[in-house]
Amino acid sequence: MSPAETKAVGRTTGRNGDVPAGPAAGRPRSDSEIPPAEAVRLVRRTRRIDGWLSPGAIYLFALIDSIQKQQSIAGNVFEIGVHHGKSALVLAAMTRPSETLGDCDIFGSQGLNESRSGRVDRDIFMGHFNDAFPGYSRLRIYEKLSTGLTPEEVSGCRFLHVDGGHSTAEALADLELCARCLVPGGIIALDDAFNSSWPGVTEAVFEFLRRHSNMVPLVVGFNKMLLVDASWRESYSRVFDVPSEYRRYVPRRPYSMKVVELVKCPTYVFYVHSSRSEKSVSTWLHRLKLAHPSLGTGPVGALWRGFRGVSRIVGLTK
Ligand SMILES: C[S@@+](CC[C@H](N)C(=O)[O-])C[C@H]1O[C@@H](n2cnc3c(N)ncnc32)[C@H](O)[C@@H]1O
């Protein structure tokens, strides 16, 4: 990425001073990875953009990006489902100068949005994108249903973010397309795989894993599920097995991590411990509001909205 292509979010080169003090400080890193401090800036930069990407997901994406760069896994980055570009900005920051970012959305044709999974305004998206990446010339926009994408348009990807239609058929078709377009070592990041509001996505991912025995779950967390070819799992697990490595990006608080077997494969699960979330002020305010709906409009309502804003910023709620 050339300096002209970046503004605040895009400094992906040099700057050893961006690596925070700690066990991993001073560790050699790939020239083009997003330094951890830059990932924090990305969270700040995208905070006001309407969308569904949590801070935790941004840290996770930046971590995967750094692993891929350490492992010299190269390829394009692609996303299905743009909305206002919150995730697109993070994906753009990940791209190397030799890589493109593909973004597919139906944009104004919301009549085609079968599952009503978000809505989008292309001008708002482009405004956010151009503001963050003036002069970025590697954005490829596909304004159509994802079922209209050809493998040639998507091909050669190291990172694919699937966040478009949320019905079983839509999510499964997107996963099938993405599986054909991965370079060796590439990752598919699926949104809402375990969100009870979108059970069709859950059905889709298990059907996909049943059909593609080579693909395995790697990480579940921050409302994302990452899938990788089993033969490449080890390249990533080397980092997820070492807390000082993955904690460079994913903060210890409030995120715990455990390894859980899923479809017979050890899977790294990031979560907020229930004792932490149950005791949170936000949970307490939620309960109060449920018991006294009229409080939601007065000063307590304003307080509640304030805490919800803060808890969204730190990734406790969507
Ligand atoms: C949940 S939003 C994307 C959120 C965005 N990735 C973010 O992190 O903020 C889903 C988007 O997918 C788009 N969409 C829904 N169904 C689609 C389809 N079948 N093909 C392409 N885009 C679709 C919608 O227009 C909407 O903008």
The ligand as an SDF file (V2000), in Angstrom:
LIG
                    3D

 27 29  0  0  0  0  0  0  0  0999 V2000
  -24.7690   -7.7490    7.6040 C   0  0  0  0  0  0  0  0  0  0  0  0
  -24.5620   -6.6580    6.2790 S   0  0  0  0  0  0  0  0  0  0  0  0
  -22.7990   -6.5920    6.0340 C   0  0  0  0  0  0  0  0  0  0  0  0
  -22.1000   -5.9630    7.1900 C   0  0  0  0  0  0  0  0  0  0  0  0
  -20.6690   -5.5740    6.9380 C   0  0  0  0  0  0  0  0  0  0  0  0
  -19.8590   -6.6900    6.4680 N   0  0  0  0  0  0  0  0  0  0  0  0
  -20.1030   -5.0350    8.2540 C   0  0  0  0  0  0  0  0  0  0  0  0
  -19.2640   -5.7420    8.8840 O   0  0  0  0  0  0  0  0  0  0  0  0
  -20.5040   -3.9680    8.6810 O   0  0  0  0  0  0  0  0  0  0  0  0
  -25.1120   -7.6690    4.9500 C   0  0  0  0  0  0  0  0  0  0  0  0
  -24.9800   -7.0070    3.5860 C   0  0  0  0  0  0  0  0  0  0  0  0
  -25.1540   -8.0420    2.6240 O   0  0  0  0  0  0  0  0  0  0  0  0
  -25.8940   -7.5410    1.5340 C   0  0  0  0  0  0  0  0  0  0  0  0
  -26.5410   -8.7110    0.9310 N   0  0  0  0  0  0  0  0  0  0  0  0
  -27.5880   -9.4030    1.4170 C   0  0  0  0  0  0  0  0  0  0  0  0
  -27.8710  -10.4490    0.6210 N   0  0  0  0  0  0  0  0  0  0  0  0
  -26.9690  -10.4140   -0.3870 C   0  0  0  0  0  0  0  0  0  0  0  0
  -26.7150  -11.2290   -1.5320 C   0  0  0  0  0  0  0  0  0  0  0  0
  -27.4760  -12.3170   -1.7760 N   0  0  0  0  0  0  0  0  0  0  0  0
  -25.7060  -10.8910   -2.3620 N   0  0  0  0  0  0  0  0  0  0  0  0
  -24.9370   -9.7950   -2.1250 C   0  0  0  0  0  0  0  0  0  0  0  0
  -25.1170   -8.9900   -1.0600 N   0  0  0  0  0  0  0  0  0  0  0  0
  -26.1210   -9.2860   -0.2020 C   0  0  0  0  0  0  0  0  0  0  0  0
  -26.8340   -6.5030    2.1230 C   0  0  0  0  0  0  0  0  0  0  0  0
  -27.1600   -5.5240    1.1550 O   0  0  0  0  0  0  0  0  0  0  0  0
  -26.0080   -5.9390    3.2870 C   0  0  0  0  0  0  0  0  0  0  0  0
  -25.3540   -4.7460    2.9110 O   0  0  0  0  0  0  0  0  0  0  0  0
  1  2  1  0
  2  3  1  0
  2 10  1  0
  3  4  1  0
  4  5  1  0
  5  6  1  0
  5  7  1  0
  7  8  2  0
  7  9  1  0
 10 11  1  0
 11 12  1  0
 11 26  1  0
 12 13  1  0
 13 14  1  0
 13 24  1  0
 14 15  1  0
 14 23  1  0
 15 16  2  0
 16 17  1  0
 17 18  1  0
 17 23  2  0
 18 19  1  0
 18 20  2  0
 20 21  1  0
 21 22  2  0
 22 23  1  0
 24 25  1  0
 24 26  1  0
 26 27  1  0
M  CHG  2   2   1   9  -1
M  END
$$$$
